[in-house]
Amino acid sequence: MTRRLVQLYAGLVLYGVSLALQIRAGLGLDPWDVFHQGLSEKTGLSFGTIVIIVGALVLLAWIPLRQRPGIGTVSNVFVVGLAVDAALPLIPDAGPLGAQITMLTAGILLNAVAGAAYIGAGLGPGPRDGLMTGFVSRFGGSIGRVRTGIELSVLAVGFALGGTIGLGTVVYALSIGPLLHLLLPPFTIREPVPAPA
């Protein structure tokens, strides 16, 4: 359990740092973060505060979907938002295009490592992932279609609110799945197999 908790919280903090890198790169964010950024622009609240508020609201949507959060789910709501707000003042805007691309690449790679770490800890999915699986279990349909529908919806609303769509949005969409597929096995903590009696 100690390793699970350390991996969970390290992953969540790193996830927040990876978001800050992608924001400072200025080349576009993943769909949920376009939404968070748009809300932040419109409300004047910090990006991390919006991440926390949206995460908590999404978690409330789990109730009618009969999803059960774990400690990792609840921690995700708060730790990622706090970490991104702590990291943003420490990371300057990227500047020239080469620096932007480097920062974007680092942000996406760290995001994949962080995601594999907190998912692999096995202490509960993130609120947005649980929303997707809850919709599938309650109403049917494929995970791919449900995820695409949710992400296109939040992307459209986020863009309308002023969130940044660009190269980073496309690169993230194309790369995060394969990267997680590659990184999840080494980070997955498996239950020990009991010794035969």
N, C-alpha and C positions, 0 to 999 in steps of 0.2 A: 504493500500500500504506500510506503514511503516513496518508492521509485515512481509510482503512478502519480502521486501528488506533485512531486518535484517536476516530472515531465509535463504534467498538465499546466502548472503555473508558468513554467519556463516557456512552454509553447504559446500560452495566451499572451504573455508579455512580448515575446518575439513577434507574434501576430500583429500586435499594436504598433510595434516599431516598423514592421514591413509595410503597414498601411501608411505610416508617416512618410516613408521613403517614396512610395508611389504618389502620394499627394504632392510632395515637393518636386518630384520629377515633372509634374505638370503635363503629362501626355495622355491622361485618361485613366479612369478607375474601373474596377469591376462593377457590375450592375448595382449591387446593394450599396456600395460606397459612393456611386454617383448619386443615389437616392439620399444617403446620409449627408453628402456634401451640399446637395441642393437644399435640403432642409436647414442645414447649418447656415447657408447663405441667406435664406429667407427669414430665419428666426433670430439670427445673431448669436445663437448658442454655439458653444465650441463643438467641433467635430466629434470629440469623444463623448460629450454629453448627449449628443444626438444618437450616437451608437448605443449608449446605455438606455436611453428612453425607448428607441425603436426595439431594441432587444427585449426589454421588459414587456412592451406591448405585444410583440410576437409571442413571447412566452405565455401571456394571458390567452392568446388564441389557441394554445395547446389544450386548454380546458375542454372546450366542446369537441376537440379532435381526439380526446382521451389519450393524450401522450403523457408520459411520466418523465419529468426532468431528473437528471442526476446532479451531483455536486459540480461536475464539469459544465453542465448546462447553465446553472445559476452563476457560477464563477465567470463563464464566458461573457455574460451580460455586463458585468462590472469591470473585470480586469482588462479586457481589450480596450474599452473606452478610456479608462484611466491611463493605460500605457500609451495610447496614441496621443493623448493630450500632453503627457509628459515628454514624449519624443519630439513632437512637432517644433517646440522652441529650440531644440538642440540641433536640428537639421536645417541647413539653409536651402533656399530655392536652388535648383540645379544649375541654372544659367545656360551655357551653350548646349547645342543639341547633343553632342557627344556625352556630356555630363548627364543630361536628361536620360539618355538611353541607358547609360551605366546604372544610374540610380533606379530607373524602372526595372531593369533586369535584376538588380540586387533585391529590390522590393518583392518581385514576383517569386524569385527563388527562396527568399527567407519566408515568404508567405506559405509556400508549399512545405518547407521544413516545419514551420510552426503548426500548420494544419495537421500534418502527419503526427507531430508530437502530441497535440492535445486530443486528436481522435484516437491515436494509438494507446493513450492512457486508459481508454475504456471506461471513463467516468461520466459519460453522458454526451450526446451530440450538442452542437451549437443550436441556439434557438431557431435560426433560419433553416438549418438542415432538418430539425424536428418538425417544423411547419410543413416542409415538403413531404416527409415520410408520413406525417399525420394525414395530410390530404389524400395521399395514395391509399393508406389503409382504410380511411373512412369512406372515400368516394370512388376508389378504383382508379384505373389509368396507369400509364407507365411512369416510372420515376423521371425518365428523360423528358417526357412531355410536360409533366407537372412542374419540374424544375425550370424548364425553358419558359413556360407560361408565367411563372412567378417572377423570374429574373427579367424577362422582357417588360413586364408590367412595372416593376420598380425602376428599371432603366428609363422607361419612357417618362414616368413621373419625375424622377430625379433630373433628367435632362430638361424637362419643362421648368423645373425649379432653379436651374442654373448649375447643375452638376457637370463635371468635365467628362466628355466622351472623346476618345481619340485612339491613337495607336495602342496605348496601354490597355484599353478596353478589349480590343481585338486580341492582342497578345495574351492577356490574362485568360480570356475565354478559351483560346486554343491550347494553352499550355498547362493550365492548372490541373486538369484531369490527368493527363499523362504523368505530370510531375508527382501528383499524389499517389498514383498507381505505383510509381517507382519507389517512393519514399515511405509509404505506409508500412510495408512488411518489416523493415528493420526497426521501426518505432512501435510496432504493435506488441503490447505486453500480454502474453498468454498466461492463462491459469496453469499452475503446475499440475502435471499428471500425477495422480496419487500412485505410490508404489504398490505393487501387488502384495496382497496379504500372504 
